[in-house]
Amino acid sequence: MLTHQGYRQLLPLRRGKRRRTKVFGHVEYLPWSNITQDRTIVSMPMVSRKYALDPALVALGNAIRSLRLQRGISQEDLAHRSGLDRSYMSGIERGVQNPGVMNVIHIAAGLGISMEELMATAKL
């Protein structure tokens, strides 16, 4: 877990100034984030315009959705297990978000499988 000092590096700069934040205990509250059980989940970027609905992303999203439903896990629960925002998880499942390798690894771990098994299910 990053300390509040680590999150300061993630803050976007606006007109040369840092955004105002509030510190609660050891977790820094960012206005655009969700705080759950000592973990801060920073909201994810907007829809990937370049790769939205790419066949590979759609196949990956369909594989994640089918594995999630087979295990009886809600989208919100999988997002929490993976340390991602629920709306970002929804975008991944719909094929409109282009997740990074580490996010895919976290999603596979949240499903209780390896990344290799996830990619085999997606036929990638």
NUPA-619710 format. One record per residue (C-alpha): residue number from 1; residue in three letters; chain; x, y, z. Coordinates in Angstrom, 1 decimal. Layout:
REM residues N
nr | rest | kette | u | v | w
NUM | ALA | A | X | Y | Z .
...
***
This chain:
REM residues 124
nr | rest | kette | u | v | w
1 | MET | A | 0.0 | 0.0 | 0.0 .
2 | LEU | A | 1.3 | 3.4 | -0.9 .
3 | THR | A | 1.6 | 5.9 | 1.9 .
4 | HIS | A | 0.0 | 9.3 | 1.6 .
5 | GLN | A | 3.3 | 10.6 | 0.4 .
6 | GLY | A | 3.3 | 8.1 | -2.5 .
7 | TYR | A | -0.1 | 9.4 | -3.6 .
8 | ARG | A | 1.2 | 12.9 | -3.8 .
9 | GLN | A | 3.2 | 11.8 | -6.8 .
10 | LEU | A | 0.0 | 10.6 | -8.5 .
11 | LEU | A | -1.8 | 13.9 | -8.1 .
12 | PRO | A | -2.3 | 15.7 | -11.4 .
13 | LEU | A | -1.0 | 19.2 | -11.7 .
14 | ARG | A | -3.3 | 22.0 | -12.7 .
15 | ARG | A | -1.8 | 25.3 | -13.7 .
16 | GLY | A | 1.3 | 24.5 | -11.8 .
17 | LYS | A | -0.4 | 23.7 | -8.5 .
18 | ARG | A | -1.3 | 20.5 | -6.8 .
19 | ARG | A | -5.0 | 19.7 | -6.2 .
20 | ARG | A | -6.2 | 20.1 | -2.6 .
21 | THR | A | -6.5 | 16.9 | -0.7 .
22 | LYS | A | -7.4 | 15.9 | 2.8 .
23 | VAL | A | -5.5 | 13.4 | 4.9 .
24 | PHE | A | -7.4 | 11.0 | 7.2 .
25 | GLY | A | -5.1 | 9.0 | 9.4 .
26 | HIS | A | -2.6 | 7.3 | 7.1 .
27 | VAL | A | -4.7 | 7.4 | 4.0 .
28 | GLU | A | -4.8 | 10.5 | 1.8 .
29 | TYR | A | -8.3 | 11.2 | 0.5 .
30 | LEU | A | -8.4 | 12.2 | -3.1 .
31 | PRO | A | -11.7 | 13.8 | -4.3 .
32 | TRP | A | -12.0 | 11.4 | -7.2 .
33 | SER | A | -11.3 | 8.2 | -5.3 .
34 | ASN | A | -13.0 | 5.6 | -3.2 .
35 | ILE | A | -11.6 | 4.6 | 0.2 .
36 | THR | A | -12.3 | 1.0 | 1.4 .
37 | GLN | A | -10.7 | -0.8 | 4.3 .
38 | ASP | A | -7.3 | 1.0 | 4.4 .
39 | ARG | A | -7.0 | 0.8 | 0.6 .
40 | THR | A | -7.5 | 3.7 | -1.7 .
41 | ILE | A | -8.9 | 2.8 | -5.2 .
42 | VAL | A | -8.1 | 5.6 | -7.5 .
43 | SER | A | -10.8 | 6.1 | -10.2 .
44 | MET | A | -9.7 | 4.8 | -13.6 .
45 | PRO | A | -9.3 | 6.7 | -16.8 .
46 | MET | A | -12.0 | 7.4 | -19.4 .
47 | VAL | A | -13.0 | 4.9 | -22.2 .
48 | SER | A | -10.1 | 4.0 | -24.4 .
49 | ARG | A | -10.9 | 5.7 | -27.7 .
50 | LYS | A | -8.1 | 4.1 | -29.6 .
51 | TYR | A | -8.8 | 0.4 | -28.7 .
52 | ALA | A | -12.5 | 0.5 | -27.6 .
53 | LEU | A | -14.3 | -2.6 | -28.8 .
54 | ASP | A | -11.1 | -4.2 | -30.2 .
55 | PRO | A | -11.8 | -7.9 | -30.7 .
56 | ALA | A | -9.0 | -8.8 | -28.3 .
57 | LEU | A | -10.5 | -6.6 | -25.5 .
58 | VAL | A | -14.0 | -7.9 | -26.2 .
59 | ALA | A | -12.7 | -11.5 | -25.9 .
60 | LEU | A | -10.9 | -10.7 | -22.7 .
61 | GLY | A | -13.9 | -9.0 | -21.2 .
62 | ASN | A | -16.2 | -11.9 | -22.2 .
63 | ALA | A | -13.8 | -14.4 | -20.6 .
64 | ILE | A | -13.6 | -12.4 | -17.4 .
65 | ARG | A | -17.4 | -12.1 | -17.3 .
66 | SER | A | -18.0 | -15.8 | -17.9 .
67 | LEU | A | -15.4 | -16.9 | -15.3 .
68 | ARG | A | -16.9 | -14.4 | -12.8 .
69 | LEU | A | -20.4 | -15.7 | -13.3 .
70 | GLN | A | -19.3 | -19.3 | -13.1 .
71 | ARG | A | -17.9 | -18.6 | -9.7 .
72 | GLY | A | -20.9 | -16.6 | -8.5 .
73 | ILE | A | -18.9 | -13.4 | -7.9 .
74 | SER | A | -20.6 | -10.1 | -8.4 .
75 | GLN | A | -18.8 | -7.4 | -10.5 .
76 | GLU | A | -18.4 | -5.2 | -7.5 .
77 | ASP | A | -16.9 | -8.0 | -5.4 .
78 | LEU | A | -14.4 | -8.9 | -8.2 .
79 | ALA | A | -13.5 | -5.2 | -8.5 .
80 | HIS | A | -12.9 | -5.0 | -4.8 .
81 | ARG | A | -10.8 | -8.2 | -4.8 .
82 | SER | A | -8.8 | -6.8 | -7.7 .
83 | GLY | A | -8.3 | -3.4 | -6.2 .
84 | LEU | A | -10.1 | -1.7 | -9.1 .
85 | ASP | A | -13.1 | 0.6 | -9.4 .
86 | ARG | A | -16.4 | -1.2 | -10.3 .
87 | SER | A | -17.1 | 1.0 | -13.2 .
88 | TYR | A | -13.6 | 0.3 | -14.6 .
89 | MET | A | -14.3 | -3.4 | -14.2 .
90 | SER | A | -17.6 | -2.9 | -16.1 .
91 | GLY | A | -15.6 | -1.2 | -18.9 .
92 | ILE | A | -13.1 | -4.1 | -19.1 .
93 | GLU | A | -15.9 | -6.6 | -19.3 .
94 | ARG | A | -17.6 | -4.6 | -22.1 .
95 | GLY | A | -14.3 | -4.3 | -24.0 .
96 | VAL | A | -14.2 | -0.5 | -23.9 .
97 | GLN | A | -11.2 | -0.3 | -21.5 .
98 | ASN | A | -7.7 | -1.4 | -22.3 .
99 | PRO | A | -6.4 | -2.8 | -18.9 .
100 | GLY | A | -2.7 | -2.9 | -18.2 .
101 | VAL | A | -0.9 | -6.1 | -17.5 .
102 | MET | A | -0.8 | -5.6 | -13.8 .
103 | ASN | A | -4.6 | -5.0 | -13.7 .
104 | VAL | A | -5.1 | -8.2 | -15.7 .
105 | ILE | A | -2.9 | -10.1 | -13.2 .
106 | HIS | A | -5.0 | -8.6 | -10.3 .
107 | ILE | A | -8.2 | -9.6 | -12.0 .
108 | ALA | A | -7.0 | -13.2 | -12.5 .
109 | ALA | A | -5.9 | -13.4 | -8.9 .
110 | GLY | A | -9.4 | -12.1 | -7.9 .
111 | LEU | A | -10.9 | -14.9 | -9.9 .
112 | GLY | A | -8.5 | -17.4 | -8.3 .
113 | ILE | A | -6.8 | -18.4 | -11.5 .
114 | SER | A | -3.5 | -17.6 | -13.2 .
115 | MET | A | -3.2 | -15.0 | -16.0 .
116 | GLU | A | -2.3 | -17.9 | -18.3 .
117 | GLU | A | -5.6 | -19.6 | -17.6 .
118 | LEU | A | -7.5 | -16.3 | -18.1 .
119 | MET | A | -5.8 | -15.8 | -21.5 .
120 | ALA | A | -6.5 | -19.4 | -22.5 .
121 | THR | A | -10.2 | -18.9 | -21.7 .
122 | ALA | A | -10.2 | -15.7 | -23.8 .
123 | LYS | A | -8.3 | -17.6 | -26.6 .
124 | LEU | A | -5.6 | -14.9 | -26.7 .
***
